């Protein structure tokens, strides 16, 4: 027995059911006044070109499967979208050596070291360190993080520590609501 084609009203109802969510999502974006991560390509490219991303200490290597700078825009709708450029490294030295290295690199490029504002924060060398600067009106955050989630492939224990260098900013480059602050 051959299937019976759906009636015209049934096809129209199915089409409306499939299109309606897209219409509502588009309306939400328009009402929100912003386009989220749309139009951020140029800003992401500028972040990816920041010199600290390429300034690893001597002997640092990029883990297989995670080479070069990656960029992204995180828009969780709880604030301004966060733009970032990241690079992951493996290093056989200590965390203190990495922080010392990036402290020099950051200072040479005009970054200012930021201390963790919380009184019970662990020392910066335990979890990472960060620096800030303003460039062409954009508030930027440089972060060295020794807790990169989802390192793939994970480094072999005892052979090297893995860390991530990241440069980020809000989509509009502002820090008027404190979103672009250090969290170590």
N, C-alpha and C positions, 0 to 999 in steps of 0.2 A: 504494500500500500504506500503510495507516494505521500510525502508530507504536504499538508495544506498550507499555502502561503498565508501569512498574517493579513488581516484586513487593513485597509487604509487607516482607520482610527487607531488600531493597535500599533501600526508603524509610527504614526505621529506621536503617540504616547511614549513609545520607546525612544524616539529621537529626542523628545523633550526631557525625558528622564536622564539621558546621557549628556545633554547640553546644559541643563540647569546648574549643576555644580560648578562648571566652568564660568558661567555667567556670574554666579554669586562670588566666586573667588576673584574674578576681575573687578567686581564692584567693591569688594573689600579693599583691594589694592588701591583703587581710585579714591575711596573714602579716606584711607589712611594717609593720603597726601604724599606718600613717598613711593618709590619704585623698588624698595628693598635693595637687592643686590644688582638690579639692572643698571647698566651704564657705569660699572665700576672697573672695567677692563684697564683703562689708562692708569687709574690709581693703583691697581694691583701690580701693573708692570713697573711703576715707580718703586713700590715697596720691594719687589723682587730684585731691583737693581741696587738696593742699599748695600754698601760695602761690607758691613759686618757679616752678612750671610756667606760671603766667600772667604772670610778671613779666619779660617780654622787654625789651631795651633799646629806646629810641625809634628807630623806623625799621625794626625787625625785622618780618618778615612770615612767615606760614606758607606753605610751598610748596603749590601747587595739588595737590589729591589727597591731601593729608596735613594736614588741618585738625583742630584740637582735640586733646584728650588721648586717647591710646590706653592701654589697660591690658593686662596679660598675666600669666600665671603659667607659668614655665618649670620643668618637672619632668623632669630628665634621669636621675633615679634614682641619681645619684652623690652626692647630699647632699640637704639640705632644699630644697624648691621655692623658687624666687626669684620674688617678686611685684614688679611694677614698673608705674609710670605714666610715660609718655613724651610729650614734645611736641617737634616739630621746627620749627626756624626758619631763615630765610635772612636774612642781615644784610650790608649793604654796608660796614660798618666792619671793624676789625681784630679778631683773636682777643684781643689784650690788652684792647681795649675791652669785649668780651663778659665776659672773666674779671673785670675791674674792676667791671663792673655787677653780676654775680652775687655777687661777694664782699660788696658792700654789701647786696644783697637777702638773702643767706644770714645774714649777721651780724644783721640786723634781725629775722630770724625764729628766732634761737637756734641756728643751725648753726655748727659749728666746722670751720675749714679743715683739711684733711688733706694732708700731704705724702706723696709717693711714697716708700715705705720702701726701695726698691732704690737702691744707690749710683750705678748707671750710668743712672738714669732720665733721660729728656729733660726739659727744663723744662716745667712744668705748662701753660704757655700754648701749647705746640706741639700736644699731643694733647687736652688738656682739663684739668679740675680737679674736685675733689670735696670735699664737706663731710659731716660726720656729726652726728647728734643722737639723743637718746633721747626718745621721745614716748610717754607712757602705757605705759611698759615695753617699747616696741619700739625696737630699734636701726635707724635709718634712714640711708640713704646718698643724698645728692644729688650728681648727676654732670652735668657739662657736657662733652660729647664732640664734638670736631670731626671725628670719623671715622664719621659715621653710615653704616652699611652699607645698601645698597639704597635710597638716596634716590630717591624716585620722585614726580614726575619729577626727574631730576638738574638742579641749577642750571646755568645757562649759565656757562661758564668766564669769569672776570673780572668778573662782575656781582655776585656775593655769595658769602659763605662759608655753608655749611650746617652747623648744629650741632644737637645734640639735648640737651634737658634731661630728666633722668630722676630719679625718686625710687623707691628700692627697699628691700626688706627680705626676710628669710627668712620662710617661711610661719608660723613660730612667733614671729617678731620678735626672736629671740636673735642674738647674735654670739659664742656660746661656742666655736665652732670657727673663727672668723675668716673666715667666708664673706662677710660684709657689710663688705668693706674696699675701699679705693680701689685701682685698678689702673693709673692713669696714671703 
